[in-house]
């Protein structure tokens, strides 16, 4: 952190926390106590009313640095919850920025609004399906963000779960990364794949290795990530009947491919739309005898075969 940023951060810290010792400020900004003394002197010379109390620390004169904008408690909670999510699901760089953003927001809140927003937040908590993103995926996200912003081509090893018979499941791919999308608890990379010669979606969690190339790419003129809608080629309908005692669990955890749910006397009728039966095979098997595949017949056969294989193993 350079001196200018640290001086502003010291003001925000004093406004947010009140009286702070030089030792506390030095620990917060990972610098020496002597540097803090010099910073406080620089702030005073610049006209910032920093008050020093011997044996207690520093504080700002009451009423100084009034916020340029004001937030209601609900508005502040909305922003702070968004910051909580960024801290959970983004890479280290954005987590650090989120923490700095929280400090700035809390610093400019009037005391009564800050306390009220704290009271509201105590009754809320974000826990995403995947919880906090792991270190490997966080590093990948950081590299992908860099590639997207710099429009740099990427070479990666991607672990495809259901590769074609003639395809290496760990084939090296060269892609043009267009954008990142967070969906159903995980990050998806939208990119132009030079192997397939078209836009494809890649789960960040399946990227085995990543290399940013020096070569750059030109983003397609008609591509806008926020208005992008992928061509849906999921044409295979799957219908299952879930036992009544499991219906609430299915409703509480809707599956990505699920299109419709309907309560019936003998259970919950679930309709899914997929590209191929293998996409939902593991999910169906996860319900054990609590789910019955009504159609298509090819999925019924695959479930039956897997059940027979399991029986042999046990």
C-alpha positions as CSV (number, residue, x, y, z in Angstrom):
1,X,0.0,0.0,0.0
2,X,1.5,3.4,-1.0
3,X,1.5,6.4,1.3
4,X,-1.5,8.1,-0.2
5,X,-3.7,5.1,0.1
6,X,-2.5,4.5,3.6
7,X,-3.3,8.0,4.7
8,X,-6.9,7.7,3.4
9,X,-7.1,4.2,5.0
10,X,-6.0,5.6,8.4
11,X,-8.8,8.3,8.2
12,X,-11.4,5.6,7.4
13,X,-10.1,3.4,10.2
14,X,-10.3,6.2,12.7
15,X,-13.8,7.1,11.6
16,X,-15.0,3.5,11.6
17,X,-13.4,2.4,14.9
18,X,-12.9,5.6,16.8
19,X,-9.8,5.9,19.1
20,X,-6.9,3.8,17.9
21,X,-3.4,3.5,19.3
22,X,-0.4,3.9,17.0
23,X,0.4,0.2,17.7
24,X,-3.0,-0.8,16.5
25,X,-2.7,1.2,13.3
26,X,0.8,-0.2,12.7
27,X,-0.6,-3.7,13.0
28,X,-3.5,-3.0,10.7
29,X,-1.4,-1.6,7.9
30,X,1.6,-3.8,8.5
31,X,4.0,-1.0,9.0
32,X,6.2,0.5,11.8
33,X,4.9,2.7,14.6
34,X,7.3,5.4,13.5
35,X,5.7,5.4,10.1
36,X,2.3,5.8,11.7
37,X,3.6,8.8,13.7
38,X,4.8,10.4,10.4
39,X,1.5,9.6,8.7
40,X,-0.5,11.3,11.5
41,X,1.8,14.3,11.3
42,X,1.2,14.4,7.5
43,X,-2.5,14.3,8.0
44,X,-2.4,17.1,10.5
45,X,-0.3,19.3,8.2
46,X,-2.9,18.6,5.5
47,X,-5.7,19.9,7.7
48,X,-7.2,16.7,8.9
49,X,-8.2,17.2,12.5
50,X,-6.5,14.2,14.1
51,X,-6.6,14.4,17.9
52,X,-3.9,12.7,19.9
53,X,-4.6,11.7,23.5
54,X,-1.5,10.7,25.5
55,X,-1.6,7.0,26.5
56,X,-4.9,6.4,24.6
57,X,-4.2,7.0,20.9
58,X,-5.6,9.0,18.0
59,X,-9.2,9.9,17.0
60,X,-10.9,12.3,14.5
61,X,-12.6,15.5,15.6
62,X,-16.3,14.8,15.8
63,X,-18.2,15.6,12.6
64,X,-15.2,15.4,10.3
65,X,-15.3,13.6,7.0
66,X,-19.0,13.5,6.6
67,X,-20.0,10.9,4.0
68,X,-20.8,12.2,0.5
69,X,-23.7,9.8,0.2
70,X,-26.0,8.3,2.8
71,X,-27.4,4.8,3.1
72,X,-30.4,3.4,4.9
73,X,-29.7,0.4,7.1
74,X,-31.3,-1.9,4.5
75,X,-29.2,-0.4,1.7
76,X,-26.1,-0.9,3.7
77,X,-27.0,-4.5,4.5
78,X,-27.6,-5.2,0.8
79,X,-24.1,-4.0,-0.1
80,X,-22.4,-5.8,2.8
81,X,-24.1,-9.1,2.0
82,X,-22.9,-8.7,-1.5
83,X,-19.4,-8.3,-0.1
84,X,-19.8,-11.4,2.0
85,X,-20.6,-13.3,-1.2
86,X,-17.5,-11.9,-3.0
87,X,-15.3,-13.0,-0.1
88,X,-16.7,-16.5,-0.3
89,X,-16.6,-17.1,-4.1
90,X,-13.9,-14.9,-5.7
91,X,-10.2,-15.1,-5.8
92,X,-7.7,-13.6,-3.3
93,X,-7.4,-10.3,-5.1
94,X,-11.1,-9.6,-5.1
95,X,-11.5,-10.9,-1.5
96,X,-8.9,-8.3,-0.4
97,X,-10.8,-5.6,-2.3
98,X,-14.1,-6.8,-0.8
99,X,-12.6,-6.4,2.7
100,X,-11.3,-2.9,1.9
101,X,-14.8,-2.0,0.5
102,X,-16.5,-3.2,3.6
103,X,-14.2,-1.0,5.7
104,X,-15.0,2.0,3.6
105,X,-18.8,1.5,3.6
106,X,-18.8,0.9,7.4
107,X,-16.7,4.0,7.9
108,X,-19.1,6.4,6.1
109,X,-22.2,5.1,7.8
110,X,-23.6,7.2,10.6
111,X,-23.4,5.4,13.9
112,X,-27.1,4.8,14.2
113,X,-27.3,3.3,10.7
114,X,-24.1,1.2,11.2
115,X,-25.5,-0.3,14.4
116,X,-28.9,-1.0,12.8
117,X,-27.3,-2.6,9.8
118,X,-25.2,-4.8,12.1
119,X,-28.3,-5.8,14.0
120,X,-30.0,-6.8,10.7
121,X,-27.0,-8.7,9.4
122,X,-26.8,-10.7,12.7
123,X,-30.0,-12.5,11.5
124,X,-28.6,-13.3,8.0
125,X,-25.8,-15.5,6.7
126,X,-24.7,-16.6,3.2
127,X,-23.6,-20.2,2.8
128,X,-23.4,-21.1,-0.9
129,X,-23.6,-24.7,-2.0
130,X,-19.8,-24.9,-2.5
131,X,-19.0,-22.9,0.6
132,X,-15.8,-20.9,0.2
133,X,-14.0,-21.5,-3.1
134,X,-10.9,-23.7,-2.7
135,X,-7.3,-22.4,-3.2
136,X,-6.8,-24.0,-6.6
137,X,-10.0,-22.7,-8.1
138,X,-9.3,-19.2,-6.7
139,X,-6.0,-19.2,-8.4
140,X,-7.6,-20.3,-11.7
141,X,-10.2,-17.5,-11.3
142,X,-7.5,-14.9,-10.9
143,X,-5.6,-16.1,-14.0
144,X,-8.9,-16.3,-16.0
145,X,-9.8,-12.8,-15.0
146,X,-6.4,-11.6,-16.1
147,X,-6.8,-13.4,-19.5
148,X,-10.4,-12.0,-20.0
149,X,-9.4,-8.4,-19.2
150,X,-6.2,-8.6,-21.3
151,X,-8.0,-10.6,-24.1
152,X,-5.2,-13.2,-24.0
153,X,-5.5,-16.7,-25.4
154,X,-5.3,-19.5,-23.0
155,X,-4.1,-23.1,-23.3
156,X,-5.6,-25.5,-20.7
157,X,-6.0,-29.1,-19.8
158,X,-9.7,-29.7,-19.2
159,X,-11.1,-32.9,-17.6
160,X,-14.2,-33.8,-19.6
161,X,-16.4,-36.1,-17.6
162,X,-18.1,-37.9,-20.6
163,X,-15.6,-37.7,-23.5
164,X,-16.4,-39.1,-26.9
165,X,-15.0,-42.5,-27.6
166,X,-12.2,-41.1,-29.9
167,X,-11.5,-38.1,-27.6
168,X,-8.7,-37.9,-25.0
169,X,-10.4,-36.9,-21.7
170,X,-7.4,-34.7,-20.8
171,X,-6.9,-33.1,-24.2
172,X,-5.1,-29.8,-24.4
173,X,-7.4,-27.0,-25.6
174,X,-6.6,-23.5,-26.8
175,X,-9.4,-21.1,-26.1
176,X,-10.4,-17.4,-26.2
177,X,-11.9,-16.7,-22.7
178,X,-14.9,-14.4,-23.1
179,X,-16.3,-14.3,-19.6
180,X,-17.1,-16.0,-16.2
181,X,-20.6,-16.9,-15.0
182,X,-21.5,-18.0,-11.5
183,X,-24.3,-20.5,-11.6
184,X,-25.7,-23.2,-9.3
185,X,-22.8,-22.8,-6.8
186,X,-20.0,-23.0,-9.3
187,X,-18.0,-20.9,-11.9
188,X,-18.5,-21.5,-15.6
189,X,-16.1,-20.1,-18.3
190,X,-17.7,-19.0,-21.5
191,X,-15.0,-19.3,-24.2
192,X,-14.4,-19.8,-27.9
193,X,-12.9,-23.2,-28.3
194,X,-10.5,-23.6,-31.2
195,X,-10.9,-27.4,-31.1
196,X,-14.7,-27.2,-31.6
197,X,-14.6,-23.9,-33.5
198,X,-17.4,-22.4,-31.5
199,X,-18.5,-21.1,-28.1
200,X,-18.4,-23.6,-25.3
201,X,-18.9,-23.7,-21.5
202,X,-16.2,-25.0,-19.2
203,X,-16.5,-25.7,-15.5
204,X,-13.6,-24.0,-13.7
205,X,-13.5,-26.8,-11.2
206,X,-12.5,-29.2,-14.1
207,X,-9.6,-27.2,-15.4
208,X,-6.5,-29.2,-14.6
209,X,-3.9,-26.7,-15.7
210,X,-3.9,-23.3,-17.3
211,X,-1.4,-21.3,-19.3
212,X,-1.9,-17.6,-20.4
213,X,-0.4,-17.2,-23.9
214,X,1.1,-14.0,-25.2
215,X,-1.1,-14.1,-28.3
216,X,-4.3,-12.0,-27.9
217,X,-7.8,-12.4,-29.5
218,X,-10.5,-10.2,-30.7
219,X,-13.8,-10.5,-29.0
220,X,-16.7,-11.3,-31.3
221,X,-18.6,-8.1,-32.1
222,X,-22.0,-9.6,-31.4
223,X,-21.0,-11.1,-28.0
224,X,-22.2,-9.4,-24.8
225,X,-21.8,-11.6,-21.7
226,X,-24.8,-10.0,-19.8
227,X,-27.1,-10.6,-22.7
228,X,-25.6,-13.9,-23.9
229,X,-28.0,-16.8,-24.0
230,X,-26.4,-20.2,-25.0
231,X,-28.1,-22.3,-27.7
232,X,-29.9,-25.0,-25.8
233,X,-29.4,-28.4,-27.4
234,X,-30.9,-30.4,-24.5
235,X,-33.5,-32.3,-26.4
236,X,-33.9,-35.5,-24.4
237,X,-36.8,-35.4,-21.9
238,X,-36.4,-37.5,-18.7
239,X,-39.3,-38.2,-16.3
240,X,-38.9,-39.7,-12.9
241,X,-41.3,-40.5,-10.1
242,X,-39.9,-39.7,-6.6
243,X,-41.3,-41.4,-3.5
244,X,-43.5,-39.0,-1.4
245,X,-41.2,-39.1,1.6
246,X,-38.3,-37.8,-0.6
247,X,-40.3,-35.1,-2.4
248,X,-39.4,-32.3,0.0
249,X,-35.7,-33.1,-0.3
250,X,-35.9,-32.8,-4.1
251,X,-37.8,-29.5,-3.9
252,X,-35.2,-28.1,-1.5
253,X,-32.3,-29.0,-3.8
254,X,-33.5,-28.4,-7.4
255,X,-31.2,-30.0,-9.9
256,X,-29.6,-28.0,-12.8
257,X,-31.4,-29.9,-15.5
258,X,-34.8,-29.9,-13.8
259,X,-37.7,-28.3,-15.8
260,X,-40.8,-29.1,-13.9
261,X,-42.1,-30.7,-10.7
262,X,-45.6,-31.9,-10.0
263,X,-47.1,-33.5,-6.9
264,X,-49.1,-36.6,-7.5
265,X,-50.8,-39.1,-5.2
266,X,-48.0,-41.7,-5.6
267,X,-45.1,-39.2,-5.4
268,X,-43.4,-36.3,-7.1
269,X,-43.2,-36.3,-10.9
270,X,-40.0,-34.7,-12.0
271,X,-39.2,-33.7,-15.6
272,X,-35.7,-32.9,-16.7
273,X,-34.2,-32.0,-20.1
274,X,-30.7,-33.2,-21.0
275,X,-28.4,-33.8,-24.0
276,X,-27.7,-37.4,-23.1
277,X,-28.8,-39.9,-20.4
278,X,-25.3,-40.0,-18.7
279,X,-25.8,-36.4,-17.6
280,X,-28.3,-37.4,-15.0
281,X,-27.4,-41.0,-14.3
282,X,-25.4,-40.3,-11.2
283,X,-28.1,-38.0,-9.8
284,X,-30.8,-40.6,-10.4
285,X,-28.7,-43.3,-8.8
286,X,-28.2,-41.0,-5.8
287,X,-31.8,-41.4,-4.9
288,X,-31.5,-45.2,-4.7
289,X,-34.8,-47.0,-4.7
290,X,-36.6,-43.8,-4.0
291,X,-36.7,-42.8,-7.7
292,X,-38.1,-44.6,-10.7
293,X,-37.2,-43.6,-14.2
294,X,-40.4,-43.5,-16.3
295,X,-38.7,-42.5,-19.5
296,X,-36.6,-42.7,-21.7
297,X,-36.1,-46.5,-21.9
298,X,-32.3,-46.0,-22.5
299,X,-31.9,-44.4,-19.1
300,X,-33.9,-47.1,-17.5
301,X,-31.5,-49.6,-19.0
302,X,-28.5,-47.7,-17.8
303,X,-29.9,-47.5,-14.3
304,X,-30.6,-51.2,-14.3
305,X,-27.1,-52.1,-15.5
306,X,-25.5,-49.9,-12.8
307,X,-27.7,-51.5,-10.2
308,X,-26.6,-55.0,-11.4
309,X,-23.0,-54.0,-11.3
310,X,-23.4,-52.6,-7.8
311,X,-25.1,-55.9,-6.7
312,X,-22.1,-57.9,-8.0
313,X,-19.7,-55.7,-6.1
314,X,-21.6,-56.2,-2.8
